[in-house]
Amino acid sequence: MPDRGAYDSETVFKILDEGLICHVGFSVDGQPYVIPTGFARVENTLYIHGSAASRMLRTLAEGVQVCVTVTLLDGLVLARSAFHHSMNYRSVVMLGRATLVSDAAEKIKALEAFTEHIVRGRWNDVRLPTEAELKATTVLALPLAEVSAKIRTGPPKDDAEDYDLPIWAGVVPLTITPAAPIADPRLKVGLETPAYAKKYSR
Amino acid sequence: MPDRGAYDSETVFKILDEGLICHVGFSVDGQPYVIPTGFARVENTLYIHGSAASRMLRTLAEGVQVCVTVTLLDGLVLARSAFHHSMNYRSVVMLGRATLVSDAAEKIKALEAFTEHIVRGRWNDVRLPTEAELKATTVLALPLAEVSAKIRTGPPKDDAEDYDLPIWAGVVPLTITPAAPIADPRLKVGLETPAYAKKYSR
């Protein structure tokens, strides 16, 4: 679908910054794996992280080719024909090779970005990583060099002769909606729910 | 995270049937690709489909190794430490080789499943596929043989000594919520919005 491709970096960044999960693709002995994980973007770099024991991160740190995809689902497209049913979405596909972040300052910066990517304002409130936690965490960087976006928006596109059929057609928009926060059952008495959790928005 | 793995097929099917998008992973000349697409499950088979001209489907139809992943995001887990921040999710990872569906009856059955997977009840209302549309559509089947699920639920898991910190912790639940349907601007006058669009639910 060539008319759904090719966007500027502002569009790409907006999709990435709205996404919460990316799907990381890599191969081991010819078998591809697609693993969901959190991520964060800092300027032209995408970061992922996890346990230093993670097989995925150890494989990627070797510098193998990787594909990271972020997809936002915006709606269901109900056409008059079964054939033209579709979904409205925005997605970004990133190709390249990841590198291990060993610089301590960059690593901390990336960890801050992960936390802030989930909930803006959270980093200032949390207990910061210890030396041992930093050692136990692997952070990988993927330069945003080979990147493409795809976007589908708008109403169904039916065949000309189908528009006369007595069949309802349109879009059911979908959004990710936060519900009321559930406090940890072990929460210390008297702690107020912060605004970024009570009125969560992206 | 071994304690998040290994589930029965009922659990796996429930995740698949709730998901709307899967991420398909495959390699071409050593470069992995991860592409989002719709899907449907019929018993022990996962179907994906698209244009017969699609590079992804032509590659997969050759019988190369594939990984298909479906992820449902259920919430943001705000721990007391940055380190223990996480997300609640349910995911299914399927490995194997896809085969081209050439049997006409199975192909129609799969197309019905795609439409019904998006909106239950829709198949009975739409203009059904023509011979030409069937020819232009490739359907691939992936047997659900090598399948694993991962699930994270519940509150944050903080380090014992962190529970005394005066930091709010808990979960912000997230759900995919339908908004009011947007009728096609070219909708025939007098057509009512069907209940499955007006009160969409999964």
Interface residues (C-beta under 8 A of the other chain):
Chain A: L20 I21 H23 V24 G25 F26 S27 G30 Q31 P32 Y33 V34 I35 P36 G38 Q65 V66 C67 V68 T69 T71 L73 L76 L78 A79 R80 S81 A82 F83 H85 M87 Y89 S91 V93 L95 L111 E112 F114 T115 I118 V119 R122 W123 D125 V126 R127 L128 P129 T130 E133 T137 P155 P156 D162 Y163 D164 L165 P166 I167 W168 A169 G170 V171 V172 P173 L174 T175 I176 T177 P178 A179 A180 P181 I182 A183 D184 P185 R186 L187 K188 L191 E192 T193 P194 A197 Y200
Chain B: L20 I21 H23 V24 G25 F26 S27 G30 Q31 P32 Y33 V34 I35 P36 G38 Q65 V66 C67 V68 T69 T71 L73 L76 L78 A79 R80 S81 A82 F83 H85 M87 Y89 S91 V93 L95 L111 E112 F114 T115 I118 V119 R122 W123 D125 V126 R127 L128 P129 T130 E133 T137 P155 P156 D162 Y163 D164 L165 P166 I167 W168 A169 G170 V171 V172 P173 L174 T175 I176 T177 P178 A179 A180 P181 I182 A183 D184 P185 R186 L187 K188 L191 E192 T193 P194 A197 Y200
